[in-house]
């Protein structure tokens, strides 16, 4: 991947338009998690340091396109940025037909999804965005898999287009973890359904040495092996696909380890009794909710031998205390290992935070869909745009 990086450009006295991911949760007008805002500060402050006037744009939520809705206004974000930057950051509601900003100052542009044509990457709308700036900075990896006017179209038409610090760091980490990883490579893929991650599993199997699965994915693999899964979450119609995946692993010398013991309950409930059983002893009224301690030990040993770990999805119902041990054990193994680790996806990040492992993962991606599509080997439209615009 070759693309321009913002920090390498001369921005002094120039107007920089930065597409950030400021799509934060807001409840009763208050931001409940500012993780994405904190991440965006890195690029905004660097642009100011380089002498630019900064315009920041982002979407928020899913409003009806072309309709202003106060519920989806970026006003709370403008207030947050004002406090974080120590300068007034005005929110500009009607900005598409022209807005200016002085060097050293920041203005926040109202929700891009209030504009007709944003989601369909309308060329005329993108052109108006491009006219606002001397340099367009794409810094929102979480939206890189969607071709919108504010993520792709504007970059194609801007005088100069480049990647911000957050996006550059993300792409560098993904390259290290997935494009040119150091072996042995372990991938952990959890999730409720094989169907949503079948492409990911097949793609990763071509790249990794060990593929550890969790959740409904594992249950379907167990069923494909003729093992009992009781009333566990499973996709019986994908058993043949599961068999093909296991056969592919065997034929290519790859390892997809399956649980030797599991933790079961009688109902999907935090208060259900948790029982450890050998996998072959699962009964018809059991629901598999986590990997067992012997399996966790086996998986941890594989992780400790690795040089690269890619993690997308928990291996159990970690939200319930009785069924969190498996996911926690794998996280602790990553912490103890010397491997380069990259983790992404909402549930994965939540588990990492729950177990206090944030500082122990080499790189944590806040992106969900874009991270998953990168794992699948798909081209991300915003990244392709940056490559087209590279000098």
C-alpha positions as MATLAB code, in Angstrom:
seq = 'XXXXXXXXXXXXXXXXXXXXXXXXXXXXXXXXXXXXXXXXXXXXXXXXXXXXXXXXXXXXXXXXXXXXXXXXXXXXXXXXXXXXXXXXXXXXXXXXXXXXXXXXXXXXXXXXXXXXXXXXXXXXXXXXXXXXXXXXXXXXXXXXXXXXXXXXXXXXXXXXXXXXXXXXXXXXXXXXXXXXXXXXXXXXXXXXXXXXXXXXXXXXXXXXXXXXXXXXXXXXXXXXXXXXXXXXXXXXXXXXXXXXXXXXXXXXXXXXXXXXXXXXXXXXXXXXXXXXXXXXXXXXXXXXXXXXXXXXXXXXXXXXXXXXXXXXXXXXXXXXXXXXXXXXXXXXXXXXXXXXXXXXXXXXXXXXXXXXXXXXXXXXXXXXXXXXXXXXXXXXXXXXXXXXXXX';
ca = [
       0.000    0.000    0.000;
       1.399    3.360   -1.056;
      -0.347    6.599   -0.117;
       0.420   10.158    0.980;
       0.704   10.768    4.715;
      -0.484   14.048    6.175;
       2.509   14.597    8.429;
       4.828   14.574    5.394;
       2.990   17.430    3.651;
       3.464   21.211    3.903;
       0.238   22.421    5.510;
       1.369   25.862    6.645;
      -1.330   28.438    5.904;
      -3.492   25.872    4.122;
      -7.070   24.787    4.747;
      -7.239   21.110    5.649;
     -10.496   19.143    5.531;
     -10.269   16.085    7.785;
     -12.784   13.235    7.587;
     -12.818   11.788   11.086;
     -14.886    9.050   12.686;
     -16.800   10.992   15.325;
     -19.727    8.575   15.316;
     -19.904    8.316   19.107;
     -22.761    7.061   21.302;
     -24.860    9.930   22.684;
     -27.585    9.567   25.315;
     -29.706   12.512   26.449;
     -27.301   14.872   24.721;
     -24.256   13.465   26.513;
     -21.409   11.473   24.952;
     -21.175    8.087   26.694;
     -17.880    6.960   25.130;
     -15.294    9.368   23.746;
     -12.758    6.776   22.547;
     -13.121    7.789   18.890;
     -12.859   11.483   19.765;
      -9.675   10.905   21.729;
      -8.209    9.000   18.779;
      -9.086   11.809   16.341;
      -7.207   14.400   18.388;
      -3.902   13.012   17.208;
      -4.504   14.071   13.606;
      -6.314   17.333   14.372;
      -3.550   18.547   16.696;
      -0.851   17.522   14.201;
      -2.550   19.546   11.431;
      -2.675   22.577   13.739;
       0.976   22.063   14.630;
       1.797   22.126   10.909;
       0.124   25.532   10.579;
      -3.182   24.583    8.989;
      -6.693   25.849    9.413;
      -8.779   22.762   10.127;
     -12.276   21.784    9.028;
     -13.486   18.519   10.552;
     -16.363   16.472    9.167;
     -18.014   13.212   10.176;
     -21.291   11.348   10.119;
     -23.255   10.482   13.243;
     -25.853    7.737   13.404;
     -28.335    6.968   10.643;
     -30.554   10.014   10.057;
     -32.783   10.268    7.007;
     -30.497   11.634    4.312;
     -31.061   15.282    3.491;
     -33.105   15.952    6.626;
     -31.738   17.877    9.606;
     -32.498   16.053   12.849;
     -31.301   17.494   16.163;
     -31.049   13.961   17.566;
     -28.138   13.311   15.204;
     -26.453   16.693   15.510;
     -22.724   16.847   16.216;
     -23.319   19.639   18.777;
     -22.122   17.496   21.748;
     -18.977   16.684   19.763;
     -18.309   20.381   19.128;
     -18.551   20.989   22.872;
     -16.156   18.090   23.545;
     -13.632   19.383   20.993;
     -13.854   22.896   22.452;
     -12.857   21.558   25.855;
     -10.184   19.213   24.497;
      -8.490   21.769   22.245;
      -8.807   24.743   24.575;
     -10.320   26.884   21.820;
     -13.845   27.554   20.647;
     -14.800   24.978   18.025;
     -17.985   26.222   16.359;
     -20.397   23.797   14.735;
     -21.240   24.968   11.221;
     -24.692   23.789   10.170;
     -24.887   25.073    6.575;
     -21.393   24.535    5.244;
     -21.508   22.741    1.914;
     -21.657   25.928   -0.203;
     -18.647   27.475    1.484;
     -16.902   27.839    4.838;
     -13.499   29.269    5.760;
     -11.185   28.809    8.716;
      -8.082   30.683    9.848;
      -4.732   28.934   10.393;
      -4.570   27.533   13.919;
      -8.350   27.357   14.223;
     -10.806   24.438   14.027;
     -14.404   24.311   12.836;
     -16.662   21.263   12.996;
     -19.001   20.695   10.061;
     -22.458   19.318   10.794;
     -23.345   15.658   10.138;
     -22.442   14.697    6.576;
     -25.505   12.442    6.393;
     -27.734   15.523    6.501;
     -26.590   16.111    2.894;
     -28.395   14.558   -0.060;
     -26.024   12.314   -2.024;
     -23.590   11.537    0.802;
     -24.274    7.823    1.014;
     -24.319    7.322   -2.762;
     -21.043    9.208   -3.285;
     -22.669   11.885   -5.416;
     -19.989   13.503   -7.592;
     -21.435   17.020   -7.388;
     -21.623   16.873   -3.589;
     -18.093   15.482   -3.376;
     -16.881   18.288   -5.639;
     -18.331   20.918   -3.294;
     -16.521   19.274   -0.383;
     -13.263   19.260   -2.324;
     -13.573   22.984   -3.067;
     -13.511   23.757    0.660;
      -9.886   22.748    1.132;
      -6.311   22.700   -0.121;
      -5.744   19.230    1.348;
      -8.236   16.450    2.114;
      -7.277   14.093    4.930;
      -9.006   10.710    5.220;
      -8.642    9.577    8.823;
     -11.758    7.463    9.455;
     -10.854    3.807    8.990;
     -14.228    2.699   10.371;
     -15.869    4.162    7.244;
     -13.145    3.125    4.773;
     -15.253    0.215    3.492;
     -18.049    2.533    2.340;
     -17.815    4.679   -0.798;
     -19.432    7.927    0.389;
     -18.967   11.463   -0.849;
     -17.113   12.398    2.366;
     -14.796    9.370    2.320;
     -14.022    8.644   -1.332;
     -15.557   11.187   -3.721;
     -14.012   14.220   -2.032;
     -10.597   12.550   -2.063;
     -10.796   11.844   -5.775;
     -11.569   15.509   -6.517;
      -9.459   17.336   -3.923;
      -6.223   19.068   -4.954;
      -4.314   16.773   -2.590;
      -5.543   13.716   -0.700;
      -3.725   11.899    2.089;
      -4.143    9.678    5.115;
      -4.295   11.037    8.648;
      -2.289    9.668   11.551;
      -5.044    7.363   12.818;
      -5.692    5.814    9.419;
      -1.976    5.459    8.683;
      -1.398    3.711   12.000;
      -4.310    1.377   11.339;
      -3.105    0.449    7.855;
       0.482   -0.037    9.058;
      -0.747   -2.355   11.821;
      -3.002   -4.316    9.471;
      -0.107   -4.689    7.052;
       2.139   -5.980    9.828;
      -0.547   -8.320   11.153;
      -2.092   -9.554    7.896;
      -0.160   -8.557    4.786;
       3.390   -9.309    5.913;
       3.042  -11.099    9.264;
       5.764  -12.947   11.137;
       5.113  -16.674   11.594;
       3.779  -18.629   13.402;
       0.471  -16.812   12.992;
      -2.600  -17.480   15.135;
      -6.028  -16.085   14.274;
      -8.899  -16.120   16.754;
     -12.322  -15.756   15.163;
     -15.433  -15.903   17.305;
     -19.028  -15.094   16.565;
     -22.545  -16.378   16.613;
     -22.737  -17.412   12.973;
     -20.512  -19.196   10.465;
     -22.458  -17.522    7.663;
     -21.240  -14.032    8.541;
     -17.599  -15.067    8.791;
     -17.228  -17.983    6.383;
     -15.283  -15.851    3.879;
     -13.069  -14.549    6.684;
     -12.350  -18.080    7.902;
     -11.407  -19.261    4.408;
      -9.221  -16.215    3.739;
      -7.438  -16.470    7.075;
      -6.802  -20.175    6.653;
      -4.667  -19.300    3.617;
      -2.558  -16.935    5.725;
      -2.303  -18.365    9.229;
      -0.837  -21.433   10.884;
      -3.508  -21.837   13.570;
      -7.170  -20.824   13.343;
      -8.941  -20.795   16.716;
     -12.706  -20.401   16.598;
     -15.346  -19.596   19.170;
     -19.085  -19.285   19.718;
     -21.583  -20.539   17.177;
     -18.772  -21.036   14.666;
     -17.146  -23.642   16.905;
     -20.468  -25.325   17.613;
     -21.057  -25.779   13.889;
     -17.569  -27.236   13.460;
     -18.225  -29.654   16.334;
     -21.497  -30.727   14.726;
     -19.606  -31.270   11.450;
     -17.356  -33.683   13.349;
     -20.339  -35.636   14.597;
     -20.016  -34.342   18.154;
     -23.067  -33.456   20.285;
     -23.940  -29.771   20.657;
     -27.292  -30.047   22.461;
     -29.375  -26.911   22.034;
     -26.345  -24.689   21.447;
     -26.352  -21.884   18.895;
     -25.477  -23.657   15.650;
     -26.025  -23.410   11.876;
     -26.935  -26.924   10.807;
     -27.375  -25.856    7.176;
     -23.672  -24.932    7.026;
     -22.312  -28.254    8.265;
     -21.029  -29.129    4.784;
     -19.194  -25.787    4.607;
     -17.732  -26.500    8.033;
     -16.585  -29.932    6.868;
     -14.969  -28.343    3.799;
     -13.119  -25.840    6.011;
     -11.774  -28.623    8.238;
     -10.782  -30.683    5.199;
      -8.981  -27.684    3.705;
      -7.048  -27.228    6.942;
      -6.008  -30.869    6.966;
      -4.973  -30.811    3.306;
      -2.878  -27.659    3.727;
      -1.275  -28.604    7.030;
      -3.084  -25.893    8.984;
      -4.451  -26.345   12.494;
      -8.062  -25.676   13.473;
      -8.109  -26.980   17.050;
     -11.500  -27.925   18.431;
     -12.499  -27.901   22.110;
     -11.876  -30.972   24.253;
     -14.033  -29.560   27.034;
     -16.723  -26.885   27.211;
     -18.752  -24.932   29.748;
     -22.479  -25.504   29.384;
     -25.680  -24.102   30.831;
     -29.320  -25.040   30.493;
     -30.438  -21.585   29.319;
     -28.956  -18.444   27.785;
     -29.026  -16.616   31.073;
     -26.392  -15.044   33.297;
     -27.765  -16.938   36.291;
     -27.879  -20.407   34.749;
     -25.620  -22.969   36.404;
     -22.290  -23.396   34.614;
     -20.946  -26.935   34.242;
     -17.662  -28.074   32.690;
     -18.042  -31.156   30.493;
     -15.959  -33.145   28.045;
     -17.209  -32.178   24.622;
     -18.467  -35.692   23.914;
     -20.583  -35.579   27.096;
     -22.786  -32.646   26.057;
     -26.449  -33.642   26.440;
     -29.541  -32.687   24.453;
     -30.601  -30.003   26.942;
     -27.123  -28.418   27.243;
     -26.142  -25.107   25.700;
     -22.399  -24.587   25.052;
     -21.496  -21.119   26.357;
     -17.682  -21.175   26.613;
     -14.602  -23.277   26.044;
     -13.504  -25.347   29.048;
     -10.316  -24.897   31.124;
      -8.378  -27.694   29.385;
      -9.215  -26.224   25.986;
      -8.275  -22.736   27.174;
      -4.918  -24.100   28.326;
      -4.344  -25.773   24.947;
      -5.241  -22.616   23.014;
      -3.093  -20.458   25.299;
      -0.072  -22.649   24.575;
      -0.602  -22.131   20.827;
      -0.792  -18.368   21.346;
       2.379  -18.332   23.460;
       4.266  -19.995   20.591;
       3.073  -17.461   18.029;
       4.730  -14.367   16.566;
       1.534  -12.763   15.257;
      -2.008  -12.891   16.678;
      -5.124  -11.581   14.937;
      -8.220  -11.481   17.155;
     -11.803  -10.931   15.995;
     -14.495  -12.201   18.317;
     -14.752  -13.791   21.801;
     -14.795  -17.565   22.318;
     -17.638  -17.568   24.815;
     -20.472  -15.513   26.269;
     -18.019  -13.248   28.104;
     -20.791  -10.853   29.159;
     -21.902  -13.529   31.672;
     -19.342  -13.970   34.473;
     -19.736  -17.761   34.563;
     -18.859  -18.038   30.874;
     -16.077  -15.429   30.549;
     -13.063  -17.510   31.599;
     -12.225  -18.821   28.114;
     -12.083  -15.421   26.446;
     -10.158  -13.988   29.393;
      -7.621  -16.842   29.260;
      -6.878  -16.183   25.592;
      -6.519  -12.466   26.286;
      -4.112  -13.198   29.136;
      -2.098  -15.482   26.832;
      -1.785  -12.688   24.284;
      -0.617  -10.417   27.124;
       2.077  -12.913   28.122;
       3.239  -13.628   24.590;
       5.861  -11.678   22.644;
       3.673  -11.742   19.522;
       2.518   -8.690   17.609;
      -1.230   -8.639   18.244;
      -4.019   -6.841   16.448;
      -7.629   -6.963   17.596;
     -10.804   -5.543   16.115;
     -14.576   -5.695   16.288;
     -17.001   -4.335   18.871;
     -17.311   -7.479   21.016;
     -13.565   -8.047   20.966;
     -12.807   -4.501   22.088;
     -15.478   -4.785   24.802;
     -13.886   -7.994   26.087;
     -10.420   -6.451   26.060;
     -11.687   -3.500   28.088;
     -13.624   -5.761   30.469;
     -10.526   -7.788   31.301;
      -8.204   -4.768   31.567;
      -6.037   -5.813   28.624;
      -6.158   -2.604   26.550;
      -2.482   -1.783   27.037;
      -1.444   -5.383   26.311;
      -2.649   -5.567   22.696;
      -0.221   -4.155   20.140;
      -2.993   -2.491   18.135;
      -6.730   -2.263   18.758;
      -8.941   -1.325   15.835;
     -12.134    0.539   16.707;
     -13.535   -0.327   13.273;
     -16.000   -3.155   12.875;
     -17.077   -3.594    9.262;
     -13.868   -2.210    7.746;
     -11.713   -4.477    9.919;
     -13.789   -7.504    8.953;
     -13.667   -6.672    5.232;
      -9.883   -6.242    5.435;
      -9.701   -9.706    7.003;
     -11.790  -11.008    4.096;
      -9.253   -9.595    1.669;
     -11.690   -7.091    0.178;
     -10.567   -3.786   -1.294;
     -11.589   -0.860    0.911;
     -12.851    2.006   -1.309;
     -11.281    4.811    0.756;
      -7.905    3.055    0.829;
      -8.096    2.464   -2.926;
      -8.768    6.200   -3.348;
      -5.682    7.097   -1.339;
      -3.606    4.744   -3.447;
      -4.945    6.374   -6.633;
      -4.054    9.824   -5.301;
      -0.564    8.915   -4.100;
       2.210   11.052   -5.562;
];
